[in-house]
Structure formats: structure tokens, C-alpha cells
């Protein structure tokens, strides 16, 4: 039994469709609002109706709709100034961003540590973690527009004097529940860790004002112990992010959006959307014996220019919570096109997730998507002009930036014609939009279960719940049972993360599941493997340790209220407010 249509009606339709609007009417609304001409409208409408491309939830909810919400899923706060006025201003701007449906990321490293002197008052600071509580309360109070949970990412640099308190900040049940938290790890720290050296905690950032000196290995172990037991904090390799950044010459990144797939500068904003790979899984015209499976690369290449054009139009056709976000978005025209349904697609071809064959398949796939997205943006630049902050010499000038991974012919075209969008690629978790598409496997994650019970809050507003049975897309549509996340080795998770990261100019949101069969020392090595493999960050989930006390039924998934991008304690599945 598969009750996916009923779940889509109760969970997805209220998020993405206007009242009384059918699915086809909703897709026509989006296509009409975001198309340039009749040909583009017709192709986009068909693509959306067939769900070959899944714009992020904010796009589907807002494009051409009567309700006023932003089409941008991802924001990062302006720099939080180290004063009461600065903190309250940042808090107010975060509230405005969430009120219009945006998720927000924050770098709290700019706030002076606990116990630091406040000369003007003759008192001492309570530190950034205490101020995070104000953001948490605000997020719980403001219900984001369009049935969307508030979502926040809190980041602190590894060299901030309060980082040890930050690492354990969410151990207390009920504290900072609307935050995901991540530690921004620097190359300097990783070098100290390698050499088993001491490491200085300083404030302000980049100064030589040392508050405390610690053993790098002890601090690393504290992060690892906490994430081993509580799945947080995540880790961001912040220097990797900034070196890789195509816009290294005009911005510095200190935080990410709530699920980590979009490292963004202060006031940064980014659009998201995912190519639904299962819709390109085809069989050759069947003969009597053995039809051959293939991935329709021709159709992918045909769709991508329409996707890039559609998403680029959003920049000029949406509302922004803050003027600073609008300026930032229009100056750089960032977007994050990703994929979903990877695990289902691998199953379609009989490829085991995490195997060498899956790595090779995924590399070839992502190379095509990377190159076609960049080519489409170059073609759009010929027609509409490059993004305003484009400078060919600088954009192509860093030996470390992502642009250097592109083929020479694409780099040559960038130099000659410019490019419409500074960034084009990102891997989002795609929790709800993947459900909307028939419960395809989310993003680049493996399948969590072939059949789940999902408890849904009913729309009567009285808190009534009903449980439905839903099946994984590959199982329901093709009768295929692919590998489950807890059947895949931890290193295979990391290898998939680092493989995809090589083809993405922003970042990947992926949760790497581990169990108690992985010794703690090996667990720590996973993070080193991610760092050395060039990942922008890493998040793990210890299925055995974190489910023993709460697991009632292995394949039960419940909708949550008041969480950021939470990891479901019963499945390890990351679910974001998309």
C-alpha cells in the first residue's frame, strides 16, 4: 500500500499551491511568472508538470502567487556588530527575513566572548551563546510565511574564545532548538591538529589578542565527541570555502544557510532548485528480450538552459525581505542548481550506492551538469549581460577557485562573453520537494527506508494526527529495493560527498550515517577524509547511539514543528524547510 498521494495533498500542496489551485494550475502559474517568451513558457511548464525540475519550495510557493513571500530559500545575516545596538539590529533583520519565508545563517564569532569587559558599562559580556537564545525565541515566535518552519544556522569560528561552550550548547534538551550549529574550522587549526600543537583562541577575529591556549587535539576531540553523541555541531571548512569561491575577490564568507549547502557572504541570498534524475531514467524501446536502461543526457542538456533562464529571472521578479539582500542578489545573481533522486537512479542501473561504480557514474553525471549549467549561463550573458560584479581577469584569476575546474573552452567563453551568474551549483537536502515528486530519494542521500509510516498533522488546526504508509519512489514505481543508508559504510558516505563536492561551486548538504560498529577513532577520521577530499563541510549522524532511546518503529517518520533543518531521530533523515 502506498498512500503518497494523500500525503502530498496534506503536506506538500498547502506549502506550494494557492488555495483551490490544482497541481497543473500551480505549475502554469510558476512558468508564466518566470518565462521570457512563449517557447520558454511551454518548455518550462512541461518540465514542471513532469517534475523533471523541482524549484525549491520558496519558488513554488511565491512565483506569481497572491501571497507575498520571497522566492529565496537561503540567506546569511549581515555581519553582527559587537554592540547592543548592532546585535538588536541584526535580530530585527533576521525577524524580517523569516517573516517573508527565508531561512537565515549567522556568524556569531563577531560577538565578544563571555566575561569580556564592556568599558562603557563597566560590566562584562554574557557572550554570544546567550544572545543566540534571543534568535531562538524569535524564530519560535515568528511562523514563517506559507506554512514554513523557521530555520537558522549558527556558526562560530574554531578560534573564538567561547567555542568550547558553543560546541556543547545544544546538549541541554530544549535549548537552541531552532538552530543548526556548525564550527568554522580553519586551515591553521587543521595544521595544528596534524602537528599535535597548541592553538590560540582569540578575539577579535584575526587579532593576536589571545584569551586562551588549548591543545588542538583536545578541542577537536570535544567536537567529535559531541557530534558522535548528539549529531551536532557540524563542521564547516571555512578556508576551503573561501579559497574555492568564484567571488574570492569581492566577498568573504563566514556562514552558510541553515542546511549548509550555500556558503554566503553577509546579506547573501541564493535560489535553489533540483534536477529530478529519476525522470531521465529510461529504457530503450523494449524488444521481446532485454530493454536497456539509460540516462537521457540529451534531455538533461535540453532542459538546463531553460532552468538557468527561469531561475535567473527570479532575481528580478521576487520580493526581498531586506534592501541589502536585493542589492547582493542582483549584483551576483547566485543560484544553486542541484540534483535529487541520485540513490533511486543508481538503483535503476543496478549500481550499489557508494561503490566504485557509483562514484564513477556520479562523477560523469555531475561533470555534464556542471558544464551545461556554466554554458547556459554564458549564453544568457551574451543576451542579458554578465552579473554586475563580474571582472574577467579576477573571476578567472585565482588558481584555487572553482572556475579552474572547468574545461578550457568554457573558461575561454567566460573570458570572452562573461557569465550571467556568479555561482550555479549546490546540493540541497530536498526533503519536501522530493516527497512532492513521489518520494524520490532526497538529494544525494541514500534511501532511508523502502516503506515508511509518516505521521501527518491534519489541517483542522486541532493537533489531530493521522499515519500514512508511503513507499520509496524506486520501490513503488520500479519494484526496486536499493541499499538503505544504514547498509552503506561510513567511508562510502564520505566518498560520495567529496565526489559530488568537486563538481559544485557552492557546497553539498549531506548527512553521513554511522553506527556503533565504527570505532570512535575511525569516526574522527571521517572528518579528516572529508577535509582532505575537498568537502566544504561534514555532518554525521550516529544511528545506533541516537536512536536507542527513542526508536519505536524503524521506519517511522514524523513531521516536526519548531525545528530548523532537523535530523529525524528515528531515521537519520535530514529535513529542511524547503
N, C-alpha and C positions, 0 to 999 in steps of 0.2 A: 504494500500500500504506500502510495506517495501523495501526500497532501500539500505539495509545494504550491499549487495554485491558490489554495486558501491562505497559506502563509504569506504569499506575495500580496494578496488582496489586503490582508490585515497589517502587515509590517511595511511593505515597500510602497504600495500605492499612496497611502497618506503622506509619505515623505516626498514623493516625486511627482505626483499628479495633483492637479487642482480638483476641487470638489466637483463631482459629477463628470469628470473628464475620463474618457476611455484611454487605454494604452496608446492606441494609434493616434488619437487626438493629441495626446501629450507629446508624442514623438514629432508630429507635424508642427506643433507649437514651437518646439525647440529648433527644428530645421528651418522654419520660417524666420525665426528671430535671428539665427546665426548664419544664414546663407547670403551669398553675394549676388547670385543670379539663378535663373531657372534650372540650369544644368546642375549647379551646386546644390540647390534645394532638393531636386529629385534624387540625386545620389545620396545626400545626407539623410533624407527621410527614409529611403530604403535601408541604408546602413543602420540607422537607429531602430527601425521596426524589426529588422532581423537580428538586432543586438550583436552585430559584428563589432561595433564600437560602443563602449559604455562610458559616456561622460560621467564624471564624479557626481555625487548626489546633489551638491550645491548647484551645478549646472542644470541638471534635470529639473530641480525644484524652482529655479529662478528664471530661466531663459524664456522671455515672452510671457511670464506669469503675472497675475494681478498682484500677488503678494510681493512685498518689497524685501528681497534678501539679496545678498551678494552671491555671485557665481563662483567666487574663490573659496576653496576649502582651506587654504593654507596661508597663515600669516605668521610673522615674527614681530614681536613688540619693538617699538623704538627703544633705544638704549635707556635703561632705568638710571636716572641720575641719583647720586648718593646724597639725597636730602629729603626731608619730609615732603616738600613741595614736588620734587621730582618723582618720588615714589607714588604719591597720590595722583599725579598727572598720568603716570603710566597705568595705574589701576583703572582710572576713568576711561582711558583709551581702550584698555582691554575689555571693559564692560561694553563699550560701544561696538567693538568688533564682534563680540559674541552675540550681542543683541540682533545683529544682522546676519548671523549664521556662520561666522568664521571661527575656526579653531586657531589657537594662538600659542606661540612659543616664546619663552622668556629666558634671558641670561641674567641670573641673579648674582653673578660674580662681581658686578659693579657696586654692590651694596657693602658697606664696611662690615667687618666681622663683629660677632658678639663680643662685648666688652671693650670695643674701641671707643676712644674718647670723642665726645661731641663737644667741642670747645665752646660753641655758642650757648650751650645749655649747662655746661659744667657737669654733664652726666655721661653715661656710656650707652652704646648702641645695643639693641636687643638682637641684632644680626639678621641676615637675610631669611633664615628659615622661619623666624617668627612673622616676618612680613609676608611670606608665602601663604600663611594662613588667611590673610585678607583676600588674596586672589582666590583661594579655595572657597571661602564663604561667598564671594561674589559670584563665582561660577555656579555654585549650588543654587543661588538665588535667581539668577537670570536663566530662564529656559530659552535656549537659542531658538531662533525663528524656524518654523516649518518642522516641528516635531523632532528637532535635533538636539542631542545631548551636548552640553558644553564639553570642550576638550582643550587641555592645556599640556604643554611640555615645559618643565622646569629644568634648567641647565645650570651647572656650576663647574667652573674650571677646577682641575685637579690641584692647582697651586693656590686655591683660595684657603685662607686660614680656617674657615668653617666647613671644609669639605668632609671631615670625618663625621660631623653631625648631620650633614646633608645625606651622606651615604645611608645612614640608618633612619632617616626622617620618616619613612613610611612603615616602620616596624610596628608602631602603635596602631592598632586597629581603629579605623575611622579617621585617621589623620591624613590630610592632603589627598583625599580620595579622588579628587577631580584632576589630579596631576599624574602624568607620567614623569619620571625624573631620570636624568642622564648626567653622567660625569663627562666633561670635556677633557679628554686625555691629550697631552701634548707630546711631540716627539722628544722633547727634553726629558719628560718623565719616563718615557719608554727606554731611553738611553740609560737613565739612572737605574731603572729596573733591571735591564740587561747586565749592568755592571755591579749590581747589588750596592749602589751608592746611597748616600743620604739625599734628601730632596727638600728644598725650601718652600714653605708656604708663605706667600707674600700678599701685601695689599698696599696700594692699588695694583691692578693687573700690570705686569711688566716692570714693576719697580724693583728696587733692591731693599725694600723695607720688609725685612724678614720677621714674621711673627713667631714662627716655629720651624724647627727642622725635624724631619721624620725619616725613617727608613723607607725607601721607595717600595721595597718588597712587602713591608708590613702594611703599607697603605693599599697596595694592590690586593693583598690577601683580604683586607677588610672589604673591598669592593666585591671580590669574588665570593667570599663567604656570604655576603648579604644577598647577592643575586642568586647564588646557589639555593638559598633558603626562601627568598621572597620574590624572585624574578625581577627585582629592581635593586639598584639603579641599572639602567642601560649604560652603554659606553659609546661615546662619540669620539672618533679620532679626528680632532678638530684641525690639526695641521694638515692631515691628509685631505680633508675637505677644502681647506683654503688653497693648498697647492694645486689641487685638481680643478679649481674653479675657473671657468672660462672668463669670468669677470674679475680675476685677481687684481686687475689694475684700477678698479674703481669701487671695490667694496671689500669689507672684512666680515666674515661670518662667525657668529658666536653661539648660535642656537638653531634649532630646527622646528618644524611644525610638530604637532602632537604625536604623530606616529613615526617621525624620523626620516621619512623619505624625501623631505625637502629642506636641506640646509639653506637658510635665507639670511640676508643682511637685516639690520634694523629697518623696520617698516616694510620688509619684504612681503611679497604676495605671489602666489603661484596657483595656476589652474591644473587640474588633474583629469585624466581620462585613461581608459584601458582598452587595448585591443583584445577582444574576446577570442582567444585562439581556437576554442572548440568549434566555432562557426566556420573555420577554414580547414577543418579535418574532413577530408573527402575520400571517397572510393572511386577508383577508375570505373568506367562503365562496366558493370558486372557481366562477366560471361557465365557460363554454366559451372565454372570450377572455382576460380580464385581471384576475385576482385582485389586490387592492390590499394592499400591506404596511401594517401599522400597529403601533404600540407599545401594548400593553394597559395603559393607565394605570389602568383600573378595577381590574384585578388587583393592580397595584402598590399602589394605595391600600388594597385589601382586606388585603394581606399585611403592610403596615407596622405596624399596631397589634399583630399577633401577634409580629412581630420585636422590637419595643420591649419588650413584656411578657416575652418569652423571655430577651432579653439582660439586662433589669433583674433578673430572678430569679437570674441567675448571681452577682450581687454578694453574695447571701445564701447561695448554695449551692456555693461553691467553697472551696478552701483557699488560704491566703496564705503566701508564704514568710516574711513578717515581720508582726508585730502592727501596726507603724506603717503598713504598706501597707493592711492591713484597715481601720484607722480612716479613713485617707484615702479609700479607695474607698467606704466606707459613708456617709461624710459628704457626698460629692459625686455618687456614682452615675454617674460618667462612662461613656460608651460612644462608639464610633466606627463608625457605620454608613456604608458607602461603596458604591461600585459596581464591578463588573468586567464585562468584555466590551464596553466602550464602542466600541472600534475595530471589532469584529465587527458591532455594532449599526448603526454608521454605514454599513458596507459593505452591510448588508441593505437599507438605504434608498437605496443608490446615492449616498451623500454622501462626498465626499473628506475625510479627516481633516485638520483644520487650516484648511479653507476657511471663508469667512464663514458658509456654510450650516451647517457642522458646529458652529461657535461658537453660532449661534442655536439649533440643535437641542439642544445640550448645556445651554445656559442654561435653556431651557424645562424640560428633564428634571430638572435639579438643583433648580430652583425648586420643582417638585412634591415631590421627595423631601425637601427641606429642610422645607417647610411641613407635610407629612404626618407627618414624624418629630416635629416640635415639637407638633403637635396630639395625636399619640398619647401623648406624654409628659405633656401637660397632662391628658388623660383618665385616665391612670394615677395622676396626683397626686390627682385627685378621689377615687379609690378607696383609694389606699395612702398618700397624703400626699406632700408635696414632699421633696426631698433636705434633710437636716438643716441645712445651712448656707445654705439659701435665705432671702433677705431681699428682698422685692419691690421696695422703694424702691432698694436698692443694685443688685440684679440688673438693673433697668431704668434705672439712674441714669446710666450713662456714655454720652456721645454717640458714643464711638468703638467701643463693644463690638459684637460680632456681633449681639446681640439686636436692635439698632436696624435691622438689615436686614430684619426680619420684617414682614409686613403688620400693620396696626394692630389687626385683630381678634384675631390671635394674641397680640400684646403685651397687649391688654386681658384676654384669658383668663389669661395668665401672672400678671398683677397680681391678678386675682380669685381664681384657683384654685391658683396656684403651678405648679411643674413638677417632675416626678419626677427628672429627670436634668439635671445642670448643662450637659453637652455631649452632643451626639448624633451628630455627623457627622465623618467622617475618610475619606481616600482612601489605602488601603494598597496595597502592590505586588501582593499576592495571587498570588505565583508558584506555589506548590504547590497551593493550593486551586483555582486556575484550571485547572491540569493535571488535578486530581481531577474537574473538571466537563467534561472533554473537550477540554482545551487551548484554552479560550476566551482571548481577548486579555486580558492582565493589567491590572487596574485601569483607569486612563485612558490607558494606553500604547497606541501603535500596534502593529500586528503586526510582529514581528521577522523572521519568515520563514513562507512558506506550508507548507513541508515541512522538517523538521529531522531530523538524526541525533542521538539522545540516548544517551550512554553511561552505563550504569547499573551501579553496584556490586551484584553479586549477593549474595544473603543467606547465602552459605555461610561468610562471615567470613574467607575466604582472600584477599580483594582481587581476586577474579575480576571481570571486566567483560564486559558484552555491549552491543552497539549496536543500537538500535531506530530505526525511521523513524516519526515522528509528524507529523501534519498539523494546521495551524491549524483551529480549530472551523468558521469560516465556509467554509473551503475543503472540509473533509471533509463537513459537513452540508448546505451550500447550494451548493457548487461556485463560491463567490465568492472572488476574489483581490483583497483590499483593498490599499491602499497600504502599503508597508513603511516602517519607521522611517527608513531612510536615503534614502527618496524624498521625505521631508517636510522642508520648510525649517525652519531652526532657530527662526526667529521664530514659526512656526506652533506649534511645541512649547511655546514660552513663552506664547503666546496661549491655548492650551488650559489650561495650568497656571493662569494668572491668572483665566481664566473660571471654572473649577471652584472655585478658592480663594474666590471671592466668595460661594459657597453652602455653605461648610464652616466649622464653628465651631472646628475644631482645625487641621489642615493637610493638605496633599496630598503624597504620595510620588510623584515623577515624575522620570524621567531624560530630559533634553533632549539628543538626539543631534545632534552637529555633525560636519562633515568639514573637510578642508583647504581646501575651496572657500570657507569662511568665514574672512575675514581676522581676525587677532588683535584688532584694534580693534573689529570688529563683534562678535566673541565677547564682549569685555568689555561691550559694550552690551547683550547679552542679560541680564546680571545686573542692569543698571540698569533694563531693561524689566520684569524680574520684580519688582524693588523698587517701582518706580512703579506697577505694576499691582496691588500689594497682596498679593503672594505672601508666605508665611511663610518661604520659603527657596528655594534653587535648587541643583540638581545637574545637571552636564552630563557628557557622555561624547564624546570626540573619536574617532569610529570609525576614521578614517584613521590618525591618529597612534598609536593604542593597539593596532591590530591588525596592523600591517605585519609585525612580527617573530614573531608567534605564530599567525597565521591559517593553518590547514591546509586547512580547508574552510569556506566561507562560512556554511553552515547547520548547523554542529556545535555542540551544547550539551552540556557535561559537568557532572554533579553534582560539587560541591566539598566537601571536608572542611575543617573548622577555619577557616572564613571567617565573617565577620559577615554583613551584608547585602551580599554582593559583587556587583560588576558584571561579568558574564561578559566576558572579554577578546575573545571572538570574535563576540559579537552585540550587546554593549551592554545586554543584558537584566539588570535588577536582580532578584536572587533573595534573598528573606529567609527566615528560619527561621519560616515560618508553619505 
